[in-house]
Amino acid sequence: MVTFPTQKLQPYTLYITVAVPEEPPETMARRYDYEMEGVVEIRQKREDEGTVRTVLGSVDFDWGIYWHRDLGDGTWYTYEFCERAMWKGPPGLYKRWTYRRTDVKQSPRLHHHVVGLVQVMRIPDIGERITDFLDWLAPLVGDNTRRDDSFATTIYLQTRLFVASERKKVDKAAEHYDAAALVYELVHAAYPEVWYAFAGHLPRPI
């Protein structure tokens, strides 16, 4: 995560958002009060769909996708864990994870719980087509994943592939895309920024 606190968000730019849960800092400080060495690592994990690579430490953060169209015009896609006791829908339809789409006038950089934004794509040439694509893609990804870091990285990859297709090009880097390696890098970068978020330093860095 490159720290440029005064950098402006560029039109038609896709970001991964990294945040801490919206809880009082004093109740969460211990979660981040340790050395990262040995905490952040990539491991193999068995899930229903098979063996997946996950990053220890990623669960300390909330992950999302922010699509910035222009000043005062963006959409934030998040995938939020919901305790059964907090579920407001019919009991028989309880979901542990809930997909949310929020149109925002203030970018996530001005939210105190956001650790930082990670610019992953700038798409000025076909930006007007991306919102509809994300609106279609995000709920589908939400129905087929169990982690918010996977939600964000899958949307990023599929958007890259869509953009390459629209441009009639081949994205060779996407063919070797390693989501776990990306999350590993972002978690390492996010930990040092946590305390600035707790202290209310705004805007949050890019």
DRENBA-417687 format. One record per residue: residue number from 1; residue in three letters; x, y, z of N, C-alpha, C in turn. Coordinates in nm, 2 decimals. Example, Ala and Ser with C-alpha at 12.3 -4.5 7.8 and 13.67 -1.06 7.14 Angstrom:
// residues 2
1;Ala;1.32;-0.57;0.78;1.23;-0.45;0.78;1.32;-0.33;0.78
2;Ser;1.28;-0.22;0.71;1.37;-0.11;0.71;1.29;0.00;0.79
// end
This chain:
// residues 206
1;Met;0.09;-0.12;0.00;0.00;0.00;0.00;0.09;0.12;0.00
2;Val;0.09;0.20;-0.11;0.17;0.32;-0.12;0.09;0.43;-0.05
3;Thr;0.16;0.50;0.04;0.10;0.60;0.13;0.11;0.74;0.07
4;Phe;0.00;0.78;0.00;0.00;0.92;-0.05;-0.13;0.98;0.00
5;Pro;-0.12;1.04;0.13;-0.24;1.09;0.19;-0.31;1.20;0.11
6;Thr;-0.23;1.28;0.04;-0.30;1.39;-0.03;-0.33;1.36;-0.18
7;Gln;-0.30;1.24;-0.22;-0.33;1.20;-0.36;-0.48;1.20;-0.38
8;Lys;-0.53;1.26;-0.50;-0.67;1.26;-0.53;-0.71;1.13;-0.60
9;Leu;-0.83;1.09;-0.58;-0.88;0.97;-0.65;-0.91;1.01;-0.79
10;Gln;-0.87;0.92;-0.88;-0.88;0.95;-1.03;-1.01;0.89;-1.08
11;Pro;-1.08;0.96;-1.17;-1.20;0.91;-1.23;-1.18;0.77;-1.29
12;Tyr;-1.29;0.69;-1.28;-1.29;0.55;-1.34;-1.17;0.47;-1.29
13;Thr;-1.16;0.46;-1.16;-1.05;0.38;-1.10;-1.11;0.28;-1.00
14;Leu;-1.06;0.16;-1.00;-1.10;0.05;-0.91;-1.00;0.04;-0.80
15;Tyr;-1.06;0.03;-0.68;-0.98;0.01;-0.56;-1.02;-0.11;-0.47
16;Ile;-0.93;-0.17;-0.41;-0.96;-0.27;-0.30;-0.95;-0.19;-0.17
17;Thr;-1.06;-0.20;-0.09;-1.06;-0.13;0.04;-1.02;-0.22;0.15
18;Val;-0.94;-0.17;0.24;-0.90;-0.25;0.36;-0.94;-0.17;0.48
19;Ala;-1.02;-0.23;0.57;-1.07;-0.16;0.68;-1.06;-0.25;0.81
20;Val;-1.08;-0.18;0.92;-1.09;-0.26;1.05;-1.24;-0.26;1.08
21;Pro;-1.29;-0.35;1.16;-1.43;-0.36;1.20;-1.47;-0.23;1.27
22;Glu;-1.60;-0.19;1.25;-1.65;-0.07;1.31;-1.69;-0.09;1.46
23;Glu;-1.58;-0.10;1.53;-1.60;-0.12;1.68;-1.51;-0.02;1.75
24;Pro;-1.53;0.01;1.87;-1.44;0.11;1.94;-1.30;0.06;1.94
25;Pro;-1.20;0.15;1.91;-1.06;0.11;1.91;-1.01;0.04;2.03
26;Glu;-1.06;0.09;2.15;-1.02;0.03;2.28;-1.05;-0.12;2.29
27;Thr;-1.16;-0.16;2.22;-1.20;-0.30;2.23;-1.13;-0.39;2.12
28;Met;-1.06;-0.32;2.03;-1.00;-0.40;1.92;-0.84;-0.39;1.92
29;Ala;-0.79;-0.30;2.00;-0.65;-0.27;2.00;-0.56;-0.40;2.01
30;Arg;-0.60;-0.49;2.10;-0.52;-0.61;2.13;-0.51;-0.69;2.00
31;Arg;-0.61;-0.69;1.92;-0.60;-0.77;1.80;-0.49;-0.73;1.71
32;Tyr;-0.44;-0.61;1.71;-0.34;-0.56;1.63;-0.21;-0.53;1.70
33;Asp;-0.20;-0.56;1.83;-0.09;-0.53;1.92;0.01;-0.65;1.93
34;Tyr;0.06;-0.68;1.81;0.16;-0.79;1.81;0.25;-0.78;1.69
35;Glu;0.36;-0.84;1.69;0.45;-0.84;1.57;0.39;-0.92;1.46
36;Met;0.41;-0.88;1.34;0.35;-0.95;1.23;0.43;-1.08;1.19
37;Glu;0.56;-1.09;1.24;0.64;-1.20;1.20;0.57;-1.33;1.25
38;Gly;0.55;-1.42;1.16;0.48;-1.55;1.20;0.33;-1.54;1.21
39;Val;0.28;-1.42;1.20;0.13;-1.41;1.21;0.07;-1.41;1.06
40;Val;0.14;-1.33;0.98;0.09;-1.32;0.84;0.16;-1.43;0.76
41;Glu;0.09;-1.53;0.71;0.15;-1.63;0.63;0.04;-1.69;0.54
42;Ile;0.09;-1.75;0.43;-0.01;-1.82;0.34;-0.01;-1.97;0.38
43;Arg;-0.13;-2.02;0.39;-0.14;-2.16;0.43;-0.25;-2.23;0.34
44;Gln;-0.25;-2.36;0.34;-0.35;-2.44;0.27;-0.47;-2.47;0.37
45;Lys;-0.59;-2.46;0.31;-0.70;-2.48;0.40;-0.81;-2.56;0.32
46;Arg;-0.86;-2.66;0.39;-0.97;-2.74;0.33;-1.10;-2.67;0.35
47;Glu;-1.18;-2.65;0.24;-1.31;-2.60;0.24;-1.40;-2.69;0.15
48;Asp;-1.53;-2.66;0.15;-1.62;-2.75;0.08;-1.59;-2.77;-0.07
49;Glu;-1.54;-2.66;-0.13;-1.50;-2.66;-0.27;-1.37;-2.72;-0.30
50;Gly;-1.29;-2.76;-0.19;-1.16;-2.81;-0.21;-1.05;-2.74;-0.13
51;Thr;-0.93;-2.76;-0.16;-0.82;-2.69;-0.09;-0.80;-2.55;-0.15
52;Val;-0.79;-2.46;-0.06;-0.77;-2.32;-0.10;-0.65;-2.26;-0.02
53;Arg;-0.59;-2.16;-0.08;-0.48;-2.09;-0.02;-0.54;-1.96;0.05
54;Thr;-0.51;-1.95;0.18;-0.56;-1.84;0.26;-0.44;-1.77;0.33
55;Val;-0.47;-1.65;0.37;-0.36;-1.57;0.44;-0.40;-1.55;0.59
56;Leu;-0.32;-1.60;0.68;-0.34;-1.58;0.82;-0.32;-1.43;0.84
57;Gly;-0.41;-1.36;0.91;-0.40;-1.22;0.93;-0.51;-1.15;0.85
58;Ser;-0.55;-1.20;0.74;-0.65;-1.13;0.66;-0.78;-1.12;0.73
59;Val;-0.81;-1.21;0.82;-0.94;-1.20;0.90;-0.94;-1.08;0.99
60;Asp;-0.83;-1.02;1.02;-0.83;-0.90;1.11;-0.88;-0.78;1.03
61;Phe;-0.91;-0.79;0.91;-0.95;-0.68;0.83;-1.08;-0.71;0.75
62;Asp;-1.15;-0.60;0.72;-1.27;-0.61;0.63;-1.23;-0.57;0.49
63;Trp;-1.27;-0.64;0.39;-1.23;-0.62;0.25;-1.34;-0.58;0.17
64;Gly;-1.32;-0.49;0.07;-1.43;-0.46;-0.02;-1.37;-0.40;-0.15
65;Ile;-1.46;-0.36;-0.24;-1.42;-0.30;-0.37;-1.49;-0.17;-0.38
66;Tyr;-1.41;-0.07;-0.42;-1.47;0.07;-0.44;-1.44;0.11;-0.58
67;Trp;-1.55;0.14;-0.65;-1.54;0.19;-0.79;-1.57;0.34;-0.79
68;His;-1.47;0.42;-0.82;-1.47;0.56;-0.82;-1.49;0.62;-0.96
69;Arg;-1.61;0.68;-0.98;-1.64;0.73;-1.11;-1.59;0.88;-1.13
70;Asp;-1.62;0.96;-1.03;-1.58;1.10;-1.03;-1.60;1.15;-0.89
71;Leu;-1.56;1.28;-0.87;-1.57;1.34;-0.74;-1.72;1.33;-0.69
72;Gly;-1.74;1.28;-0.58;-1.88;1.27;-0.52;-1.96;1.16;-0.59
73;Asp;-1.90;1.07;-0.66;-1.98;0.97;-0.73;-1.90;0.84;-0.73
74;Gly;-1.94;0.75;-0.65;-1.87;0.62;-0.64;-1.96;0.51;-0.58
75;Thr;-1.92;0.38;-0.60;-2.00;0.27;-0.54;-1.91;0.18;-0.47
76;Trp;-1.95;0.14;-0.35;-1.87;0.06;-0.26;-1.94;-0.07;-0.24
77;Tyr;-1.87;-0.18;-0.28;-1.92;-0.32;-0.27;-1.85;-0.39;-0.16
78;Thr;-1.93;-0.43;-0.06;-1.87;-0.50;0.06;-1.94;-0.63;0.08
79;Tyr;-1.88;-0.71;0.16;-1.93;-0.85;0.19;-1.91;-0.87;0.34
80;Glu;-2.02;-0.85;0.42;-2.01;-0.84;0.56;-2.06;-0.96;0.64
81;Phe;-1.98;-1.00;0.74;-2.02;-1.11;0.82;-2.13;-1.07;0.92
82;Cys;-2.23;-1.15;0.94;-2.34;-1.12;1.02;-2.36;-1.23;1.13
83;Glu;-2.35;-1.20;1.25;-2.38;-1.30;1.36;-2.52;-1.34;1.35
84;Arg;-2.55;-1.46;1.39;-2.69;-1.51;1.38;-2.78;-1.42;1.47
85;Ala;-2.73;-1.37;1.58;-2.81;-1.28;1.67;-2.85;-1.15;1.61
86;Met;-2.76;-1.11;1.51;-2.79;-0.98;1.45;-2.87;-0.99;1.32
87;Trp;-2.90;-1.11;1.28;-2.97;-1.13;1.15;-3.11;-1.07;1.16
88;Lys;-3.15;-0.99;1.06;-3.28;-0.92;1.07;-3.38;-0.98;0.97
89;Gly;-3.34;-1.08;0.89;-3.43;-1.15;0.80;-3.50;-1.26;0.86
90;Pro;-3.58;-1.34;0.78;-3.65;-1.46;0.82;-3.55;-1.56;0.88
91;Pro;-3.58;-1.62;1.00;-3.48;-1.71;1.06;-3.44;-1.82;0.97
92;Gly;-3.52;-1.87;0.89;-3.49;-1.98;0.80;-3.40;-1.94;0.68
93;Leu;-3.38;-1.81;0.66;-3.29;-1.77;0.55;-3.17;-1.70;0.60
94;Tyr;-3.12;-1.73;0.72;-3.00;-1.67;0.78;-2.88;-1.70;0.69
95;Lys;-2.80;-1.59;0.66;-2.68;-1.60;0.59;-2.57;-1.55;0.67
96;Arg;-2.46;-1.62;0.68;-2.34;-1.57;0.76;-2.28;-1.45;0.70
97;Trp;-2.28;-1.44;0.56;-2.22;-1.33;0.49;-2.33;-1.26;0.41
98;Thr;-2.32;-1.13;0.41;-2.42;-1.05;0.33;-2.35;-0.95;0.24
99;Tyr;-2.39;-0.96;0.11;-2.34;-0.87;0.01;-2.41;-0.73;0.02
100;Arg;-2.34;-0.62;0.01;-2.40;-0.49;0.02;-2.34;-0.40;-0.10
101;Arg;-2.43;-0.33;-0.16;-2.38;-0.23;-0.26;-2.43;-0.09;-0.21
102;Thr;-2.34;0.01;-0.20;-2.37;0.14;-0.15;-2.31;0.25;-0.24
103;Asp;-2.40;0.33;-0.29;-2.36;0.45;-0.36;-2.31;0.55;-0.26
104;Val;-2.19;0.61;-0.28;-2.14;0.70;-0.18;-2.10;0.83;-0.25
105;Lys;-2.11;0.94;-0.18;-2.07;1.07;-0.23;-1.93;1.10;-0.17
106;Gln;-1.90;1.05;-0.05;-1.77;1.06;0.02;-1.70;0.93;0.00
107;Ser;-1.58;0.94;-0.05;-1.50;0.82;-0.08;-1.47;0.75;0.05
108;Pro;-1.44;0.62;0.05;-1.40;0.55;0.17;-1.28;0.61;0.24
109;Arg;-1.20;0.69;0.18;-1.09;0.75;0.24;-1.13;0.84;0.36
110;Leu;-1.25;0.88;0.36;-1.30;0.97;0.47;-1.37;0.89;0.58
111;His;-1.37;0.76;0.58;-1.43;0.67;0.68;-1.32;0.64;0.78
112;His;-1.34;0.66;0.91;-1.24;0.65;1.01;-1.19;0.50;1.03
113;His;-1.28;0.40;0.99;-1.24;0.26;1.01;-1.16;0.21;0.89
114;Val;-1.15;0.29;0.78;-1.08;0.24;0.66;-0.93;0.26;0.69
115;Val;-0.85;0.15;0.67;-0.71;0.16;0.68;-0.64;0.22;0.56
116;Gly;-0.69;0.18;0.44;-0.64;0.24;0.32;-0.71;0.19;0.20
117;Leu;-0.69;0.25;0.09;-0.74;0.21;-0.04;-0.62;0.17;-0.13
118;Val;-0.64;0.06;-0.20;-0.53;0.01;-0.29;-0.58;0.02;-0.44
119;Gln;-0.52;0.11;-0.51;-0.56;0.12;-0.65;-0.51;0.00;-0.73
120;Val;-0.60;-0.07;-0.80;-0.57;-0.18;-0.87;-0.59;-0.17;-1.02
121;Met;-0.68;-0.08;-1.06;-0.71;-0.05;-1.20;-0.75;0.09;-1.23
122;Arg;-0.71;0.14;-1.34;-0.77;0.27;-1.39;-0.82;0.24;-1.53
123;Ile;-0.95;0.27;-1.55;-1.02;0.23;-1.68;-1.09;0.35;-1.74
124;Pro;-1.02;0.45;-1.78;-1.09;0.57;-1.83;-1.16;0.55;-1.97
125;Asp;-1.10;0.45;-2.05;-1.15;0.44;-2.18;-1.29;0.37;-2.19
126;Ile;-1.32;0.28;-2.09;-1.45;0.21;-2.09;-1.51;0.22;-1.96
127;Gly;-1.48;0.32;-1.88;-1.53;0.33;-1.75;-1.68;0.33;-1.73
128;Glu;-1.75;0.39;-1.84;-1.89;0.40;-1.83;-1.96;0.26;-1.83
129;Arg;-1.89;0.16;-1.87;-1.95;0.02;-1.88;-1.92;-0.06;-1.75
130;Ile;-1.83;-0.01;-1.67;-1.79;-0.09;-1.56;-1.89;-0.10;-1.44
131;Thr;-1.97;0.01;-1.42;-2.07;0.00;-1.31;-2.17;-0.11;-1.33
132;Asp;-2.22;-0.12;-1.45;-2.32;-0.23;-1.48;-2.25;-0.36;-1.47
133;Phe;-2.13;-0.38;-1.51;-2.06;-0.50;-1.50;-2.04;-0.54;-1.35
134;Leu;-2.00;-0.45;-1.27;-1.98;-0.47;-1.12;-2.11;-0.50;-1.05
135;Asp;-2.22;-0.43;-1.09;-2.35;-0.46;-1.03;-2.40;-0.60;-1.06
136;Trp;-2.36;-0.65;-1.18;-2.39;-0.79;-1.22;-2.30;-0.89;-1.15
137;Leu;-2.17;-0.86;-1.14;-2.07;-0.95;-1.09;-2.07;-0.97;-0.94
138;Ala;-2.08;-0.86;-0.87;-2.06;-0.86;-0.72;-2.15;-0.95;-0.65
139;Pro;-2.28;-0.95;-0.68;-2.37;-1.04;-0.61;-2.35;-1.19;-0.64
140;Leu;-2.31;-1.21;-0.77;-2.27;-1.35;-0.81;-2.15;-1.40;-0.73
141;Val;-2.05;-1.32;-0.71;-1.93;-1.36;-0.64;-1.97;-1.38;-0.49
142;Gly;-2.06;-1.29;-0.44;-2.11;-1.30;-0.30;-2.18;-1.43;-0.27
143;Asp;-2.25;-1.48;-0.37;-2.32;-1.61;-0.36;-2.23;-1.73;-0.36
144;Asn;-2.10;-1.71;-0.40;-2.01;-1.82;-0.43;-1.88;-1.81;-0.35
145;Thr;-1.88;-1.73;-0.25;-1.75;-1.73;-0.17;-1.79;-1.72;-0.02
146;Arg;-1.69;-1.74;0.06;-1.71;-1.75;0.21;-1.62;-1.65;0.28
147;Arg;-1.55;-1.57;0.21;-1.45;-1.48;0.28;-1.46;-1.35;0.20
148;Asp;-1.44;-1.24;0.28;-1.45;-1.11;0.21;-1.32;-1.07;0.14
149;Asp;-1.20;-1.13;0.18;-1.08;-1.11;0.09;-1.10;-1.17;-0.04
150;Ser;-1.16;-1.29;-0.04;-1.18;-1.36;-0.17;-1.28;-1.29;-0.25
151;Phe;-1.38;-1.23;-0.19;-1.48;-1.15;-0.26;-1.42;-1.04;-0.33
152;Ala;-1.33;-0.96;-0.27;-1.26;-0.85;-0.33;-1.16;-0.89;-0.44
153;Thr;-1.08;-0.99;-0.41;-0.98;-1.03;-0.51;-1.04;-1.10;-0.63
154;Thr;-1.15;-1.17;-0.62;-1.22;-1.23;-0.73;-1.28;-1.13;-0.82
155;Ile;-1.35;-1.03;-0.76;-1.40;-0.92;-0.84;-1.29;-0.85;-0.92
156;Tyr;-1.18;-0.82;-0.85;-1.07;-0.76;-0.92;-1.03;-0.84;-1.04
157;Leu;-1.00;-0.97;-1.02;-0.96;-1.05;-1.13;-1.06;-1.06;-1.25
158;Gln;-1.19;-1.08;-1.21;-1.29;-1.08;-1.32;-1.31;-0.95;-1.39
159;Thr;-1.28;-0.84;-1.32;-1.29;-0.71;-1.39;-1.17;-0.69;-1.49
160;Arg;-1.06;-0.74;-1.45;-0.94;-0.74;-1.54;-0.97;-0.82;-1.66
161;Leu;-1.03;-0.93;-1.65;-1.06;-1.02;-1.76;-1.16;-0.95;-1.85
162;Phe;-1.26;-0.89;-1.79;-1.37;-0.82;-1.87;-1.31;-0.71;-1.94
163;Val;-1.22;-0.63;-1.88;-1.16;-0.51;-1.95;-1.08;-0.56;-2.06
164;Ala;-1.00;-0.66;-2.04;-0.92;-0.72;-2.15;-1.00;-0.76;-2.27
165;Ser;-1.11;-0.83;-2.24;-1.20;-0.87;-2.34;-1.26;-0.76;-2.42
166;Glu;-1.31;-0.65;-2.35;-1.37;-0.54;-2.41;-1.26;-0.46;-2.50
167;Arg;-1.14;-0.47;-2.46;-1.03;-0.40;-2.54;-0.98;-0.50;-2.64
168;Lys;-1.03;-0.62;-2.65;-0.98;-0.72;-2.74;-0.83;-0.75;-2.73
169;Lys;-0.79;-0.76;-2.60;-0.65;-0.79;-2.57;-0.65;-0.91;-2.48
170;Val;-0.53;-0.96;-2.46;-0.51;-1.07;-2.37;-0.43;-1.02;-2.25
171;Asp;-0.48;-1.03;-2.13;-0.42;-0.99;-2.00;-0.33;-1.11;-1.95
172;Lys;-0.21;-1.11;-2.00;-0.12;-1.23;-1.96;-0.09;-1.24;-1.81
173;Ala;-0.09;-1.12;-1.75;-0.06;-1.12;-1.60;-0.18;-1.19;-1.53
174;Ala;-0.30;-1.17;-1.58;-0.42;-1.23;-1.51;-0.41;-1.38;-1.52
175;Glu;-0.34;-1.43;-1.62;-0.34;-1.58;-1.63;-0.25;-1.64;-1.52
176;His;-0.17;-1.56;-1.46;-0.08;-1.61;-1.35;-0.12;-1.54;-1.22
177;Tyr;-0.24;-1.49;-1.21;-0.29;-1.41;-1.09;-0.29;-1.50;-0.97
178;Asp;-0.23;-1.45;-0.86;-0.22;-1.52;-0.74;-0.29;-1.44;-0.63
179;Ala;-0.41;-1.47;-0.60;-0.49;-1.39;-0.50;-0.43;-1.39;-0.37
180;Ala;-0.38;-1.51;-0.32;-0.32;-1.52;-0.19;-0.20;-1.43;-0.18
181;Ala;-0.12;-1.43;-0.28;0.00;-1.34;-0.28;-0.03;-1.20;-0.27
182;Leu;-0.14;-1.16;-0.34;-0.18;-1.02;-0.33;-0.23;-0.98;-0.19
183;Val;-0.32;-1.07;-0.13;-0.37;-1.04;0.00;-0.25;-1.04;0.10
184;Tyr;-0.16;-1.13;0.09;-0.04;-1.13;0.18;0.03;-1.00;0.18
185;Glu;0.05;-0.95;0.06;0.12;-0.82;0.04;0.04;-0.71;0.11
186;Leu;-0.09;-0.71;0.09;-0.18;-0.60;0.14;-0.19;-0.60;0.29
187;Val;-0.20;-0.73;0.34;-0.20;-0.74;0.49;-0.08;-0.68;0.56
188;His;0.04;-0.72;0.50;0.16;-0.66;0.55;0.17;-0.51;0.55
189;Ala;0.11;-0.45;0.44;0.11;-0.31;0.43;0.01;-0.25;0.52
190;Ala;-0.10;-0.32;0.55;-0.21;-0.26;0.62;-0.18;-0.25;0.77
191;Tyr;-0.11;-0.35;0.83;-0.09;-0.35;0.97;-0.03;-0.22;1.03
192;Pro;0.08;-0.16;0.96;0.13;-0.04;1.02;0.04;0.08;1.01
193;Glu;-0.06;0.08;0.92;-0.16;0.19;0.91;-0.27;0.18;1.01
194;Val;-0.29;0.07;1.08;-0.41;0.05;1.16;-0.41;0.16;1.27
195;Trp;-0.30;0.19;1.33;-0.30;0.28;1.44;-0.33;0.42;1.40
196;Tyr;-0.30;0.46;1.28;-0.34;0.59;1.22;-0.49;0.60;1.20
197;Ala;-0.55;0.48;1.16;-0.69;0.48;1.15;-0.76;0.49;1.28
198;Phe;-0.71;0.42;1.38;-0.76;0.43;1.52;-0.75;0.58;1.57
199;Ala;-0.65;0.65;1.53;-0.63;0.78;1.58;-0.71;0.89;1.50
200;Gly;-0.78;0.84;1.40;-0.87;0.93;1.32;-0.80;1.01;1.22
201;His;-0.68;0.97;1.17;-0.61;1.05;1.07;-0.68;1.03;0.94
202;Leu;-0.73;1.15;0.88;-0.80;1.15;0.75;-0.74;1.25;0.66
203;Pro;-0.75;1.23;0.53;-0.80;1.11;0.46;-0.71;1.00;0.47
204;Arg;-0.76;0.88;0.46;-0.68;0.76;0.46;-0.60;0.74;0.33
205;Pro;-0.48;0.68;0.34;-0.39;0.68;0.23;-0.43;0.59;0.11
206;Ile;-0.38;0.61;0.00;-0.39;0.53;-0.12;-0.26;0.46;-0.14
// end
